[in-house]
Protein backbone atom coordinates (compact mmCIF):
# COMPACT_ATOMS: atom_id res chain seq x y z
CA UNK A 1 0.00 0.00 0.00
CA UNK A 2 1.37 3.44 -0.89
CA UNK A 3 0.66 6.86 0.59
CA UNK A 4 1.81 10.32 -0.38
CA UNK A 5 2.42 12.83 2.36
CA UNK A 6 2.26 16.40 1.13
CA UNK A 7 3.27 19.33 3.28
CA UNK A 8 2.82 22.92 2.29
CA UNK A 9 5.40 25.21 3.88
CA UNK A 10 4.78 28.88 4.39
CA UNK A 11 7.42 31.41 5.39
CA UNK A 12 6.99 35.02 6.52
CA UNK A 13 9.63 37.70 6.19
CA UNK A 14 11.44 38.46 9.42
CA UNK A 15 10.50 42.00 10.22
CA UNK A 16 11.10 44.08 7.23
CA UNK A 17 8.58 44.81 4.52
CA UNK A 18 8.90 41.69 2.46
CA UNK A 19 6.23 39.58 0.82
CA UNK A 20 5.25 36.11 1.90
CA UNK A 21 6.88 33.23 -0.06
CA UNK A 22 5.69 29.68 -0.55
CA UNK A 23 7.86 26.63 -1.21
CA UNK A 24 6.79 24.00 -3.71
CA UNK A 25 5.03 20.97 -2.30
CA UNK A 26 7.47 18.56 -0.73
CA UNK A 27 6.83 14.86 -1.35
CA UNK A 28 7.49 12.04 1.07
CA UNK A 29 6.45 8.67 -0.31
CA UNK A 30 5.48 6.16 2.39
CA UNK A 31 5.07 2.48 1.61
CA UNK A 32 4.25 -0.52 3.80
CA UNK A 33 5.90 -3.40 1.98
CA UNK A 34 7.06 -6.64 3.54
CA UNK A 35 10.71 -5.64 3.82
CA UNK A 36 12.75 -3.78 6.39
CA UNK A 37 11.84 -0.30 7.58
CA UNK A 38 14.08 2.09 5.68
CA UNK A 39 14.42 5.73 4.60
CA UNK A 40 15.96 6.52 1.21
CA UNK A 41 16.66 9.97 -0.20
CA UNK A 42 16.37 10.21 -3.99
CA UNK A 43 18.27 12.61 -6.22
CA UNK A 44 15.13 14.64 -6.92
CA UNK A 45 14.83 15.44 -3.20
CA UNK A 46 12.02 13.01 -2.44
CA UNK A 47 12.17 10.76 0.58
CA UNK A 48 11.00 7.20 0.11
CA UNK A 49 10.01 5.67 3.42
CA UNK A 50 9.12 2.02 3.82
CA UNK A 51 7.61 0.89 7.12
CA UNK A 52 7.32 -2.88 7.43
CA UNK A 53 3.85 -4.16 8.41
CA UNK A 54 5.33 -5.53 11.63
CA UNK A 55 6.85 -2.16 12.63
CA UNK A 56 3.71 -0.28 11.56
CA UNK A 57 1.62 -2.52 13.84
CA UNK A 58 4.07 -1.98 16.70
CA UNK A 59 3.98 1.80 16.31
CA UNK A 60 0.19 1.85 16.28
CA UNK A 61 0.01 -0.44 19.32
CA UNK A 62 2.00 1.99 21.49
CA UNK A 63 0.67 5.11 19.73
CA UNK A 64 4.19 6.41 19.28
CA UNK A 65 7.19 6.42 16.96
CA UNK A 66 10.76 7.40 17.84
CA UNK A 67 13.41 8.90 15.61
CA UNK A 68 15.58 5.81 16.01
CA UNK A 69 12.74 3.70 14.61
CA UNK A 70 13.30 5.38 11.23
CA UNK A 71 17.09 5.17 11.38
CA UNK A 72 18.24 8.26 13.30
CA UNK A 73 21.64 7.65 14.88
CA UNK A 74 21.58 10.42 17.47
CA UNK A 75 25.38 10.39 17.72
CA UNK A 76 25.89 14.12 17.09
CA UNK A 77 27.80 13.44 13.85
CA UNK A 78 25.52 11.58 11.43
CA UNK A 79 23.07 13.81 9.56
CA UNK A 80 19.69 12.73 10.97
CA UNK A 81 17.38 15.18 9.20
CA UNK A 82 16.01 12.60 6.74
CA UNK A 83 15.17 10.17 9.55
CA UNK A 84 13.59 12.96 11.58
CA UNK A 85 11.44 14.15 8.65
CA UNK A 86 10.45 10.56 7.86
CA UNK A 87 9.47 9.90 11.48
CA UNK A 88 7.10 12.86 11.50
CA UNK A 89 5.63 11.89 8.14
CA UNK A 90 4.82 8.41 9.46
CA UNK A 91 3.42 9.87 12.69
CA UNK A 92 1.26 12.32 10.74
CA UNK A 93 -0.11 9.53 8.56
CA UNK A 94 -1.14 7.34 11.48
CA UNK A 95 -1.86 9.96 14.16
CA UNK A 96 1.07 8.92 16.36
CA UNK A 97 3.04 10.83 18.97
CA UNK A 98 6.71 11.45 18.18
CA UNK A 99 9.37 11.05 20.88
CA UNK A 100 13.06 11.79 20.69
CA UNK A 101 15.45 9.33 22.31
CA UNK A 102 16.68 10.39 25.77
CA UNK A 103 20.35 11.36 25.69
CA UNK A 104 20.54 11.45 21.89
CA UNK A 105 22.23 14.27 20.00
CA UNK A 106 20.78 14.75 16.53
CA UNK A 107 22.96 16.52 13.98
CA UNK A 108 21.03 18.46 11.32
CA UNK A 109 23.06 19.61 8.34
CA UNK A 110 22.33 22.48 5.98
CA UNK A 111 20.64 20.23 3.43
CA UNK A 112 17.19 21.36 2.39
CA UNK A 113 14.78 19.15 4.31
CA UNK A 114 11.86 20.17 6.54
CA UNK A 115 10.22 17.92 9.12
CA UNK A 116 6.48 18.62 9.26
CA UNK A 117 4.90 18.27 12.71
CA UNK A 118 1.17 17.53 12.87
CA UNK A 119 1.07 15.39 16.02
CA UNK A 120 2.20 15.83 19.62
CA UNK A 121 5.98 15.76 19.82
CA UNK A 122 8.23 15.24 22.85
CA UNK A 123 11.81 16.28 22.19
CA UNK A 124 12.54 15.47 25.85
CA UNK A 125 16.16 15.81 26.92
CA UNK A 126 17.53 15.16 23.45
CA UNK A 127 19.92 17.66 21.88
CA UNK A 128 19.67 18.99 18.33
CA UNK A 129 22.62 20.61 16.55
CA UNK A 130 21.48 22.75 13.62
CA UNK A 131 24.52 23.49 11.46
CA UNK A 132 24.04 26.68 9.44
CA UNK A 133 27.61 27.00 8.18
CA UNK A 134 26.65 25.56 4.77
CA UNK A 135 22.94 25.90 4.01
CA UNK A 136 21.27 24.96 0.72
CA UNK A 137 18.12 27.02 1.32
CA UNK A 138 18.16 29.58 4.13
CA UNK A 139 14.34 29.86 3.89
CA UNK A 140 13.70 26.18 4.58
CA UNK A 141 12.63 25.65 8.18
CA UNK A 142 14.00 22.67 10.08
CA UNK A 143 10.54 21.98 11.55
CA UNK A 144 7.17 23.31 10.44
CA UNK A 145 4.20 22.84 12.75
CA UNK A 146 1.36 22.51 10.28
CA UNK A 147 -2.36 21.84 10.09
CA UNK A 148 -4.05 19.21 7.97
CA UNK A 149 -6.83 21.76 7.42
CA UNK A 150 -6.53 23.67 4.17
CA UNK A 151 -7.09 27.40 3.55
CA UNK A 152 -9.67 28.52 1.01
CA UNK A 153 -10.69 31.76 -0.68
CA UNK A 154 -13.78 33.76 0.19
CA UNK A 155 -15.52 35.23 -2.84
CA UNK A 156 -18.62 36.86 -1.37
CA UNK A 157 -16.94 39.70 0.55
CA UNK A 158 -16.06 42.90 -1.35
CA UNK A 159 -15.52 45.39 1.50
CA UNK A 160 -14.97 45.49 5.26
CA UNK A 161 -15.35 48.18 7.91
CA UNK A 162 -13.38 48.82 11.06
CA UNK A 163 -15.04 47.08 14.06
CA UNK A 164 -17.47 45.26 11.78
CA UNK A 165 -19.12 42.52 13.86
CA UNK A 166 -20.08 40.01 11.18
CA UNK A 167 -18.94 39.01 7.71
CA UNK A 168 -21.13 37.56 4.96
CA UNK A 169 -19.84 34.01 5.01
CA UNK A 170 -20.92 30.55 6.07
CA UNK A 171 -17.90 28.57 7.22
CA UNK A 172 -17.13 24.96 8.23
CA UNK A 173 -16.12 26.14 11.69
CA UNK A 174 -14.07 28.82 13.40
CA UNK A 175 -11.64 30.30 10.89
CA UNK A 176 -8.75 32.71 10.77
CA UNK A 177 -9.40 35.34 8.11
CA UNK A 178 -6.58 37.17 6.34
CA UNK A 179 -7.56 40.07 4.11
CA UNK A 180 -5.48 42.33 1.86
CA UNK A 181 -5.92 45.33 -0.40
CA UNK A 182 -2.83 45.69 -2.54
CA UNK A 183 -4.06 49.04 -3.87
CA UNK A 184 -3.48 50.68 -0.46
CA UNK A 185 -0.03 50.92 1.10
CA UNK A 186 0.45 51.25 4.85
CA UNK A 187 3.43 51.13 7.23
CA UNK A 188 5.46 53.17 4.76
CA UNK A 189 8.67 53.09 6.70
CA UNK A 190 10.68 56.22 7.47
CA UNK A 191 14.41 56.45 8.15
CA UNK A 192 17.49 54.41 7.32
CA UNK A 193 15.41 51.30 6.53
CA UNK A 194 12.84 53.25 4.52
CA UNK A 195 10.54 51.41 2.13
CA UNK A 196 7.37 51.82 0.10
CA UNK A 197 5.14 50.14 2.66
CA UNK A 198 3.07 46.96 2.81
CA UNK A 199 -0.36 46.20 1.33
CA UNK A 200 -3.22 46.99 3.68
CA UNK A 201 -3.60 43.86 5.78
CA UNK A 202 -5.83 42.59 8.56
CA UNK A 203 -6.26 39.27 10.33
CA UNK A 204 -9.15 38.23 12.57
CA UNK A 205 -11.11 35.18 13.71
CA UNK A 206 -14.76 34.40 12.95
CA UNK A 207 -17.09 31.59 13.97
CA UNK A 208 -18.92 29.35 11.50
CA UNK A 209 -21.67 31.96 11.12
CA UNK A 210 -19.23 34.75 10.31
CA UNK A 211 -19.36 36.49 13.71
CA UNK A 212 -16.09 38.32 14.34
CA UNK A 213 -14.25 37.72 17.63
CA UNK A 214 -14.38 41.29 18.93
CA UNK A 215 -11.46 40.66 21.29
CA UNK A 216 -9.38 40.94 18.10
CA UNK A 217 -11.52 43.23 15.94
CA UNK A 218 -11.12 44.36 12.36
CA UNK A 219 -8.93 47.47 12.62
CA UNK A 220 -9.07 48.93 9.08
CA UNK A 221 -11.69 50.02 6.56
CA UNK A 222 -11.31 48.01 3.35
CA UNK A 223 -12.95 49.88 0.47
CA UNK A 224 -11.64 47.15 -1.83
CA UNK A 225 -10.35 43.63 -1.22
CA UNK A 226 -7.82 42.00 -3.51
CA UNK A 227 -7.42 38.81 -1.48
CA UNK A 228 -9.31 37.24 1.40
CA UNK A 229 -8.50 33.77 2.72
CA UNK A 230 -10.06 31.62 5.44
CA UNK A 231 -7.97 29.09 7.34
CA UNK A 232 -9.92 26.69 9.59
CA UNK A 233 -8.66 26.71 13.19
CA UNK A 234 -7.80 23.33 14.71
CA UNK A 235 -9.95 22.63 17.75
CA UNK A 236 -7.44 20.43 19.59
CA UNK A 237 -4.18 21.66 21.10
CA UNK A 238 -0.98 20.27 19.60
CA UNK A 239 1.79 19.98 22.22
CA UNK A 240 5.53 20.20 21.61
CA UNK A 241 7.72 19.72 24.67
CA UNK A 242 11.39 19.74 25.58
CA UNK A 243 14.42 19.80 23.30
CA UNK A 244 17.89 21.32 23.68
CA UNK A 245 18.60 23.07 20.38
CA UNK A 246 21.90 24.67 19.38
CA UNK A 247 22.32 26.70 16.20
CA UNK A 248 25.83 26.81 14.73
CA UNK A 249 25.60 30.33 13.30
CA UNK A 250 25.95 31.10 9.61
CA UNK A 251 29.07 32.82 8.29
CA UNK A 252 27.32 34.62 5.43
CA UNK A 253 27.85 38.21 4.37
CA UNK A 254 26.19 40.74 6.68
CA UNK A 255 23.21 41.84 4.61
CA UNK A 256 19.43 41.41 4.71
CA UNK A 257 19.40 37.75 3.69
CA UNK A 258 17.43 36.40 6.63
CA UNK A 259 17.98 32.81 7.74
CA UNK A 260 14.82 30.93 8.66
CA UNK A 261 16.35 27.70 9.93
CA UNK A 262 13.84 27.40 12.68
CA UNK A 263 10.70 25.93 14.16
CA UNK A 264 7.93 27.56 12.13
CA UNK A 265 4.50 27.38 13.75
CA UNK A 266 1.76 27.64 11.11
CA UNK A 267 -1.03 25.87 13.02
CA UNK A 268 -3.50 27.32 15.49
CA UNK A 269 -3.85 25.97 19.04
CA UNK A 270 -0.24 25.03 19.78
CA UNK A 271 1.56 24.76 23.12
CA UNK A 272 5.35 24.78 22.94
CA UNK A 273 6.90 24.17 26.37
CA UNK A 274 10.30 23.50 27.89
CA UNK A 275 12.41 24.15 24.80
CA UNK A 276 15.91 25.62 25.00
CA UNK A 277 17.73 27.34 22.16
CA UNK A 278 21.37 28.40 22.20
CA UNK A 279 23.70 29.83 19.58
CA UNK A 280 27.35 29.09 18.97
CA UNK A 281 29.94 30.07 16.37
CA UNK A 282 29.01 33.73 15.93
CA UNK A 283 31.90 35.79 14.53
CA UNK A 284 32.40 39.41 13.48
CA UNK A 285 29.97 39.02 10.57
CA UNK A 286 26.91 36.99 9.60
CA UNK A 287 23.44 37.22 8.10
CA UNK A 288 20.52 37.93 10.44
CA UNK A 289 17.93 35.41 11.63
CA UNK A 290 14.14 35.57 11.29
CA UNK A 291 13.31 33.90 14.60
CA UNK A 292 14.15 30.40 15.81
CA UNK A 293 10.58 30.19 17.02
CA UNK A 294 8.71 31.76 14.11
CA UNK A 295 4.93 32.03 14.58
CA UNK A 296 2.69 33.08 11.70
CA UNK A 297 -0.72 32.70 10.02
CA UNK A 298 -2.25 31.19 13.15
CA UNK A 299 -3.95 31.87 16.49
CA UNK A 300 -3.88 30.69 20.11
CA UNK A 301 -0.19 29.81 20.44
CA UNK A 302 1.58 29.66 23.81
CA UNK A 303 5.35 29.46 24.28
CA UNK A 304 6.00 28.49 27.89
CA UNK A 305 8.98 27.80 30.19
CA UNK A 306 11.35 28.34 27.28
CA UNK A 307 14.99 29.49 27.19
CA UNK A 308 16.12 31.57 24.21
CA UNK A 309 19.25 33.39 23.06
CA UNK A 310 19.72 36.84 21.57
CA UNK A 311 21.68 37.01 18.32
CA UNK A 312 24.79 39.11 17.85
CA UNK A 313 24.10 42.45 16.16
CA UNK A 314 25.62 43.00 12.72
CA UNK A 315 25.61 46.05 10.45
CA UNK A 316 25.00 46.60 6.76
CA UNK A 317 24.09 49.43 4.37
CA UNK A 318 20.40 50.25 4.62
CA UNK A 319 17.87 51.43 2.04
CA UNK A 320 18.91 55.05 2.58
CA UNK A 321 22.51 54.21 1.65
CA UNK A 322 23.84 54.58 5.18
CA UNK A 323 25.10 52.01 7.73
CA UNK A 324 22.39 50.39 9.86
CA UNK A 325 22.31 47.65 12.47
CA UNK A 326 20.20 44.73 11.29
CA UNK A 327 17.34 43.30 13.29
CA UNK A 328 17.95 39.63 14.06
CA UNK A 329 15.56 37.59 16.18
CA UNK A 330 15.10 34.45 18.19
CA UNK A 331 11.33 35.08 18.44
CA UNK A 332 9.21 36.24 15.53
CA UNK A 333 5.42 36.62 15.29
CA UNK A 334 3.69 37.64 12.06
CA UNK A 335 -0.01 37.72 11.15
CA UNK A 336 -1.07 35.96 14.31
CA UNK A 337 -3.68 36.34 17.04
CA UNK A 338 -3.56 35.56 20.75
CA UNK A 339 0.10 34.61 21.10
CA UNK A 340 1.48 34.28 24.64
CA UNK A 341 5.02 34.01 25.98
CA UNK A 342 4.92 32.72 29.55
CA UNK A 343 7.93 32.31 31.84
CA UNK A 344 10.48 32.75 29.06
CA UNK A 345 14.03 33.99 29.52
CA UNK A 346 17.24 34.27 27.53
CA UNK A 347 20.73 32.91 28.04
CA UNK A 348 22.63 36.15 27.45
CA UNK A 349 22.48 39.42 29.37
CA UNK A 350 19.27 41.30 28.55
CA UNK A 351 21.19 44.57 28.98
CA UNK A 352 24.08 43.73 26.64
CA UNK A 353 23.57 45.81 23.50
CA UNK A 354 25.97 43.69 21.44
CA UNK A 355 22.96 41.36 21.12
CA UNK A 356 19.82 42.44 19.27
CA UNK A 357 16.43 42.50 20.93
CA UNK A 358 14.92 39.08 20.98
CA UNK A 359 11.36 39.58 19.61
CA UNK A 360 9.91 41.25 16.57
CA UNK A 361 6.32 41.13 15.27
CA UNK A 362 4.08 42.37 12.45
CA UNK A 363 0.30 42.43 11.87
CA UNK A 364 -0.60 40.83 15.21
CA UNK A 365 -3.33 41.11 17.83
CA UNK A 366 -3.35 40.25 21.52
CA UNK A 367 0.33 39.60 22.27
CA UNK A 368 1.30 38.69 25.84
CA UNK A 369 4.50 38.59 27.90
CA UNK A 370 3.88 37.02 31.32
CA UNK A 371 6.73 36.37 33.80
CA UNK A 372 9.36 36.87 31.09
CA UNK A 373 12.90 38.19 31.35
CA UNK A 374 13.83 39.27 27.84
CA UNK A 375 15.73 42.08 26.14
CA UNK A 376 12.84 43.48 24.13
CA UNK A 377 9.19 43.50 23.19
CA UNK A 378 8.63 44.90 19.72
CA UNK A 379 5.70 45.46 17.38
CA UNK A 380 6.82 46.72 13.97
CA UNK A 381 3.91 46.85 11.57
CA UNK A 382 1.31 47.14 14.26
CA UNK A 383 -0.20 45.19 17.13
CA UNK A 384 -3.79 45.53 18.32
CA UNK A 385 -3.74 45.04 22.10
CA UNK A 386 -0.62 43.97 23.95
CA UNK A 387 -0.02 43.03 27.59
CA UNK A 388 3.34 42.86 29.37
CA UNK A 389 3.08 41.79 32.99
CA UNK A 390 5.30 40.41 35.76
CA UNK A 391 8.27 40.78 33.43
CA UNK A 392 11.68 42.40 33.14
CA UNK A 393 12.64 44.09 29.86
CA UNK A 394 16.27 44.81 28.99
CA UNK A 395 18.23 47.34 26.95
CA UNK A 396 15.78 47.59 24.02
CA UNK A 397 12.71 47.85 26.26
CA UNK A 398 9.18 48.06 24.86
CA UNK A 399 8.84 49.26 21.27
CA UNK A 400 5.40 49.36 19.76
CA UNK A 401 2.99 50.92 17.35
CA UNK A 402 -0.60 49.86 17.00
CA UNK A 403 -4.02 50.27 18.53
CA UNK A 404 -6.27 49.20 21.37
CA UNK A 405 -4.89 48.76 24.88
CA UNK A 406 -1.20 48.56 25.71
CA UNK A 407 -0.87 47.37 29.33
CA UNK A 408 2.45 47.28 31.20
CA UNK A 409 1.91 45.94 34.70
CA UNK A 410 4.16 44.74 37.55
CA UNK A 411 7.25 45.06 35.36
CA UNK A 412 10.82 46.33 35.57
CA UNK A 413 11.88 48.22 32.45
CA UNK A 414 15.57 48.91 31.81
CA UNK A 415 15.38 50.55 28.38
CA UNK A 416 15.75 54.22 27.48
CA UNK A 417 12.02 54.72 28.08
CA UNK A 418 9.16 52.62 29.39
CA UNK A 419 7.46 52.63 25.99
CA UNK A 420 9.05 53.76 22.75
CA UNK A 421 6.52 54.53 20.04
CA UNK A 422 8.54 53.57 16.98
CA UNK A 423 9.38 56.68 14.89
CA UNK A 424 9.99 54.67 11.69
CA UNK A 425 6.27 53.81 11.63
CA UNK A 426 4.91 57.14 12.83
CA UNK A 427 5.09 56.79 16.64
CA UNK A 428 1.43 55.83 16.53
CA UNK A 429 -0.79 54.19 19.13
CA UNK A 430 -4.52 54.65 18.60
CA UNK A 431 -5.94 53.74 21.96
CA UNK A 432 -4.97 53.59 25.62
CA UNK A 433 -1.67 53.10 27.45
CA UNK A 434 -1.65 51.83 31.04
CA UNK A 435 1.52 51.60 33.15
CA UNK A 436 0.85 50.16 36.58
CA UNK A 437 2.99 48.93 39.52
CA UNK A 438 6.28 49.20 37.62
CA UNK A 439 9.91 50.09 38.20
CA UNK A 440 11.72 52.10 35.52
CA UNK A 441 15.53 52.11 35.47
CA UNK A 442 16.42 54.45 32.57
CA UNK A 443 19.09 52.90 30.33
CA UNK A 444 19.85 50.36 33.07
CA UNK A 445 21.21 53.11 35.34
CA UNK A 446 23.36 55.03 32.86
CA UNK A 447 23.42 58.84 33.20
CA UNK A 448 20.57 59.85 30.87
CA UNK A 449 17.65 62.25 31.01
CA UNK A 450 14.67 59.99 31.52
CA UNK A 451 11.44 60.08 29.56
CA UNK A 452 8.63 57.61 30.20
CA UNK A 453 7.25 57.67 26.64
CA UNK A 454 9.54 58.30 23.69
CA UNK A 455 9.11 58.72 19.95
CA UNK A 456 9.53 61.18 17.11
CA UNK A 457 7.09 62.70 14.64
CA UNK A 458 7.96 65.57 12.29
CA UNK A 459 4.70 65.52 10.31
CA UNK A 460 6.36 65.52 6.89
CA UNK A 461 6.10 61.81 6.01
CA UNK A 462 3.05 59.85 4.86
CA UNK A 463 2.98 56.52 6.71
CA UNK A 464 -0.23 55.44 4.98
CA UNK A 465 -2.46 56.22 7.98
CA UNK A 466 -3.21 58.97 10.47
CA UNK A 467 -0.75 58.83 13.37
CA UNK A 468 -1.91 59.04 16.97
CA UNK A 469 -0.44 59.23 20.42
CA UNK A 470 -2.34 57.21 23.05
CA UNK A 471 -5.57 59.11 23.64
CA UNK A 472 -5.47 58.34 27.36
CA UNK A 473 -2.47 57.40 29.49
CA UNK A 474 -2.75 56.01 33.02
CA UNK A 475 0.40 55.74 35.15
CA UNK A 476 -0.02 54.34 38.64
CA UNK A 477 2.46 53.27 41.33
CA UNK A 478 5.60 53.90 39.32
CA UNK A 479 9.08 53.97 40.86
CA UNK A 480 11.69 55.72 38.68
CA UNK A 481 15.26 54.79 39.61
CA UNK A 482 17.01 57.81 38.09
CA UNK A 483 19.81 57.90 40.67
CA UNK A 484 22.42 57.76 37.89
CA UNK A 485 21.24 60.95 36.18
CA UNK A 486 23.55 63.53 34.49
CA UNK A 487 24.58 66.76 36.24
CA UNK A 488 22.14 69.04 34.41
CA UNK A 489 19.21 66.67 35.00
CA UNK A 490 15.86 68.43 35.47
CA UNK A 491 13.88 65.35 36.41
CA UNK A 492 12.05 62.68 34.41
CA UNK A 493 9.56 63.70 31.72
CA UNK A 494 6.30 62.03 30.77
CA UNK A 495 7.00 62.66 27.08
CA UNK A 496 10.29 62.90 25.23
CA UNK A 497 10.70 65.78 22.78
CA UNK A 498 8.82 64.21 19.87
CA UNK A 499 9.48 67.17 17.54
CA UNK A 500 12.18 69.69 18.51
CA UNK A 501 11.11 71.95 15.59
CA UNK A 502 7.58 72.40 16.94
CA UNK A 503 8.14 75.23 19.39
CA UNK A 504 5.37 77.65 18.41
CA UNK A 505 2.31 78.08 16.19
CA UNK A 506 4.41 78.79 13.10
CA UNK A 507 5.24 75.09 12.69
CA UNK A 508 2.85 73.26 10.38
CA UNK A 509 2.63 69.48 10.03
CA UNK A 510 1.80 68.28 6.52
CA UNK A 511 0.41 65.13 8.13
CA UNK A 512 -0.98 66.18 11.54
CA UNK A 513 -0.27 64.15 14.68
CA UNK A 514 -3.16 63.48 17.08
CA UNK A 515 -1.75 64.29 20.52
CA UNK A 516 -2.70 62.62 23.82
CA UNK A 517 -5.75 64.17 25.47
CA UNK A 518 -5.31 63.09 29.08
CA UNK A 519 -2.66 61.68 31.41
CA UNK A 520 -3.68 60.37 34.82
CA UNK A 521 -0.91 60.01 37.43
CA UNK A 522 -0.93 58.38 40.84
CA UNK A 523 1.93 57.66 43.22
CA UNK A 524 4.97 58.44 41.06
CA UNK A 525 8.26 58.43 42.97
CA UNK A 526 11.83 59.12 41.83
CA UNK A 527 15.20 58.13 43.28
CA UNK A 528 16.50 61.63 42.38
CA UNK A 529 13.55 63.14 44.25
CA UNK A 530 13.04 65.44 41.28
CA UNK A 531 9.41 65.81 40.22
CA UNK A 532 7.96 64.32 37.07
CA UNK A 533 7.75 66.93 34.29
CA UNK A 534 5.51 67.07 31.22
CA UNK A 535 8.22 67.32 28.52
CA UNK A 536 11.16 69.34 27.28
CA UNK A 537 8.72 70.42 24.57
CA UNK A 538 5.97 72.04 26.62
CA UNK A 539 4.49 73.70 23.53
CA UNK A 540 3.84 70.45 21.67
CA UNK A 541 2.04 68.95 24.69
CA UNK A 542 0.43 72.17 25.91
CA UNK A 543 -3.13 70.86 25.57
CA UNK A 544 -2.55 67.56 27.38
CA UNK A 545 -4.61 67.42 30.56
CA UNK A 546 -2.57 65.97 33.43
CA UNK A 547 -4.57 64.95 36.50
CA UNK A 548 -3.92 63.11 39.74
CA UNK A 549 -1.04 63.28 42.19
CA UNK A 550 2.54 62.73 41.13
Phi, psi and omega in degrees: 000141185234139178234154172239124179258119181246129178236133181255119187256132179242140179228139180248140178300151194277004168142024167233167189285087179233151180281160177287141176242159184224123178287155172298159178299135178260133185255131169235116182267121181247126176240161177229068182263158186281064174213179188294154175291128187204148176242127181231128177267128179264162184298332180280004177096349180287148170258131173251119185242120173251128176244117182299150179305322180296313180293320180300318179295322180293319179298315182294326182296322180264351179070025189206150172223140180254158179300324181294335179296334179253017170102004178294136181273321179066029182261003179079000182235317180287136178289113186258007188296324179295317179295321179295312179298320180295320179300315180292324178297317178294316179299317180297321182295321186252004179068041184257151171286147175251134176230133172282161181275127179305133178083354180284153172235112184263121176270131180238113183282184179273010176296150181281103177203129180242130174270125183261121183259120175231005179226163179306138184225130179243102176286340176056224180266007181293151177255148179230122177257115181256107187268109182258015182288332175220100187246130179287317182220105184293346179267358182271113178297154174283315175232139169237123176272114194232159177257148173282346179283141186253140176289158177212157182277147172256130186247355186262000186248120183255332181216162174218154178238148176305134180064017174300135188267343185210142174249157183275081180203143172249123192239160181289345180174194178297133184228153172264123183254128174244127184232143180222150168230101184288352180276351178242130177253134176229172182052047178283104194287143181247144174110202187294334177255034183304150176207181183266012174090178180241152175302145177305127188223143171215156179216133183202164181251144176225154175275183186296340179266002178091007179286127183281136172289107187283358169286344175222071192286167170294129187251356181231154167275127176250102176285341179211147179235123178263341177203133175217124187234140175248132177240113179303141181265126178298136182278330181268154179270127175268130185248132175235123187231150172072195178102131178243097187261138174231124175265124169274110194297150177292160179243025185288169177298145181281090174209175188283060172248082188296139174264129179241048177272089199209187166257107182264120180261113182236025179233142176277158182061071180230135171244119175248120188221139171080014180278149173233137177229126178235164183231137176225161174082012177290138181240207182274004176206163179164158176278152182284168181244146182262023177105116176294319168259109187241110187253127180199154177056046183200179182214158175060062178242132178237128173250118193228143174050049188240141180251129185234176181220132175286146180269149177297142181274128176240161182244156175209186175264123184277184184296335179273005178081015181237157181298138176221151169277140185266134172294134180214131200229148169260340176235133178217134180227123183221130179051062183215152180242145170055061179250127185238137171245116188237124178054052177250146179215173180235157186283329182262168186297123182293348180254009180268109186280005170284350177247135182288157177300146200276337183240143166222152181211157177217142171053051183240165175220140175060066173266144183225131160252130177221119182056049179248149172234098188219160186284337184198149161245135183212132172239111182280277184272051166090133169230138173257108180075122177215142180230130176233115185219150177052039187229162174240126180250137186268215196297336180260356168058216181250117178240127184203148159227156180156216186206171179086220182250127172250111184247125175240113191221134177054047184237159168246124184245126183243020177273187181290335176216171175288312177229126173255118175276110194303118180294330184291346176239022170095011179045049188250133168217109182265090182161221189237142175240127179237125176239119189219132174057051184238162172241130179244120177246094187303126178049037177056033175096001178289157182285091179229159172275118190278140170226135183287322183233121183243164179165183178205137179207111181268341178082012181246012182233136178268111180273355181096005179198161173290137182259138184233149159268160177308129182298321182225133180236128178243123178234115184232138173053060181248129174253120180256113179269082181255033182294337180264036185285161176287170186296322184270020185296130181257000184110160182291150179248149174293311182244138168291173177279093186292334180209093182299341180279342182272088182244349177201183187290351181286342182279131181237127175272129175292325177237096189300147179258131180270110188278154176306139179271319188215138172238126177251128183240142174209125174059063176257124180235152181230143176293328179285345185064016174270141185288156176287129180258168177286301183185160168294335180255080183291333179293313184301324185253025186297333184262004178287128179270117180253122182233165178089168180276152182253000000 
